[in-house]
Amino acid sequence: MTLNHPKPLFYFVFLIAFSHLGCEKGGMLEDLIELDREAALARLEEGEVPYTQEEFIKRIRHKEEDTVKVFLWAGMDPNTKDAEGIPAIVWAANRGTLDMVERLLSGGARVDASGSDGWTPLMWASRRGKTPLARRLIAASAEVNATGDQANTPLMEASFYGHLETVELLLSEGADIDARDKEGHSALIWAQLMNQTEIIKTLKENGAREFKMPTVAGEQE
C-alpha cells in the first residue's frame, strides 16, 4: 500500500497566495500580460507580496523574474538600492538572469550603477562567467574597464575564475589587458596564480605584459 502523506498547512497557504500571481511551473508566472500600475499593485496585494524596496530586491536575489516584472509595472524604481546601497541591477547581474537585467535596463536602470565597493553589473557578470549578460551590458555602454574598490577590473575577475569566453569577449571590446589592481596583480598574474592555462595562453597571445609577481601588497619581487 502506498501512503499519501497529507501536506502541511503552509503548503496550501503558499499555493493559494501565489496562485493569484499566476504562479505555476517552477514558481514562474505563465503567460503574464503586461499590467498597468493599478492592476500590478492589485496583483501583488492579492499574492500577499509587499510592495517595498526590500521585497523587490529580495525577489531579484531569488531569481523570481516575473514577480520582478510585476514590481516594475507597479512603478518600482529600477534604480532602487538595498539597505547597504547595492543597486537592483547589480543584484540582478550577480544572482539573477539576462532577462531580469534586460527588464531593468529597459526600465531605465543605470548600466554602470554600483555600490560602495564600486562593483558594476559587468564586473559581476564577468566574475560569474555570464558571457551573454556581459555582452548585453557592453552593448548598453557598460564601462569595460570599470574598477572596484581594489582597482580590480572585469577582465581580472574573468581571468581569476577561469571564464575563457568572457575573457575573449572583454578583450575584443577593449579591456585593458595590462591594468593592475592595488596589490599589483594584472589579469595575467591572476590567471597564473589560479593556473588558468587556457586564459594564460589567450592573454599572452593578445600581448599581455609579464609583470613580476607581487609579494607583499603593492610591492614587487
N, C-alpha and C positions, 0 to 999 in steps of 0.2 A: 504494500500500500504506500502511495506517495502522500506525504504530509504537506498540506498547503498552509504554511505559517502565515498567520494574519500579519499584515503590515502595520507598523506603529502609526499612531495618530498623526505625527508630524509629516508622514508621507502624504497623507490625504490633504493636509493643510497646504503643503507645498504645491500639490497638483492643482488645487482649487485656486490658490493665489496666482500662480503663474499661467494657468490656462487663460486668464484674462489678458495676458500679454501675448497670447498666441503661441505659447511655448510648447514645442512638440519634440522633434528629433534633436537629441543631444543638447537640449536647453536652448536651441535656436528658435527664432521666430520665423515661421514658414510663410512665404508669400506675403510679406508685410508691405502694404502700400503706404506711401508717404502720407503722413498725417499733418494737419495744421496744428498750430500751437495748442489750442484748447483741447483738441482730440488727443494729442500726445500726452498732455498733462493728465487727462482723464484716464488714459491707458495705464500710465504709471500708478496713479492712485488706485485703480481697480486691482492692479497687481501688488499693491501694498509696497511699492518701491518709492522710498522717499526722494523727493526732487531736491537734492542737496549736492553741493560740490563734492563732498566727501563720498557720497554714494556713486556719483558719476565716475570719479577716479577709481573707486573700488571695482566697478563693472568693467572698466578698461583693463585693470590688472587681472581680472578673471576671464578676459577674452570674450566677454558677452557682447559680440558685435551688434546684434540687433537691438539690444536694450540700450546700447550707446547711441544708436540711431534715434531711438525714441527721445532720449535726453536732448539730443541736438535739435530735433524737431520741436521739442518743448521750449527751446530757447536757451539752452545751456551754452555758455560761452566756451568755444573750442580752445580758448587760451587759458582756461581755468587751471589753477595750480593747487596742489595739495597743501597740507599744513606745513610742510617743510620747504615749500616753494618749488616743487618739481612740477613742470607743466604736464598737462594731459598728453600731449603728443610725445613727450619723452617717455612716459609710461607706456604709451602705445607702441613705440619703437622697441622698447625693452621687452615688454611682456605680451604685447598684442600682435596684430596681424597687419598685412599690407592693406587690406580693405578698410580696417579701422583707421589707419593713418591716412588713407585716401579720403575717407569721410571727414576727418578733422581738417585736412588741408583744404578740402572743398568748402568747408565752413569758415575758413579764414584763419586757421591756426598758423602761427609763425614757424616756418620750416627750421629755423636755427634757434628756436627757443631753448633755454637751458635753465637748470637750477643753479644754486650757488657753487656747485662743483664744475660748472662750465660744460658739462656733458650735453651734447646736442643729440637729436634723434639719429643723425648719421653716425655718430660715434657708437651708439648702442647697436644700430643695425650692423655696423662693421664688427663689433665685438661678438655679436651673435651669429655672424655669418649669413645674415639675411640679404643676400645679393639683390634679389628683385626689389626689396624695400629700399636698399641703398641706391639702386638705380633710379627709383621713383623720386627719392628725396633730392638727388643730384639734379634730376630733370626739373625739380621745383626750385632750383637755385640754392640748394644747401651748400654751405662752405665746405669744400672737400678737405681743407687744411685747418678746420676748427681745432681748437685745443682745449683740453680740460685743465683742471687746477694744477696738474703736474706737467703741463705742456705736452701731454700725450695727444696723439692725433688718431684719426680713424685708421690710417694705414698701419700705425703701430699696433692698434688693437687687433686688426685683422691678421697681422703677421704673428703676433704673440699667440693667438688662439688657433692658428693653422687654417684660416679660411682662404684658400688659394684663389677661388673665383672672385671673392670680394677684393682681394689684393690686386688682382688683374684689372678689375673694374676701376678701382681708385687710381691706379697708375695711369690708366687710359684717360682718366678725367683730370689729370694734372696734379695728383697728390705729390707733395714734396718728399721725395724718396730719402733725402738726407736730413730731414728735420730731426731734432733731438729733444728729448724731454729734459726735465730739470736735473736728472741724475746723469745725463749724457748718453742715454740709450737712443739709438736710431731704430727704425723698423728692422733693419738687418741684424743689429745686435740682439734685439728681442727674439727674432726668428732663430738666431744661433743659440741663444740661451735655452730655447724650448725645443731645439733640434727639429725644426720645421724644414726638412730637407728640400721639398719642392719650392717652398716660398723663398728659402735662401737662394736657390738656383734662379728663380724668377727675378728677385731683387738684383742679383748680380748681373744678370743679363740685361737689366734695364739701367745699369750704370751706378748702382748703389756704392757709395764710398765705404772703404774698410776702415772704420774708426777703431781706435783702441778701446778695449773693453773697460768700462768704468769699474773702479774698485770700491772706493767709498763714494757716497753721494756727491756728485759734482766733480770728482777727481778722476784722472785718467792714469792708466799704467804708464 
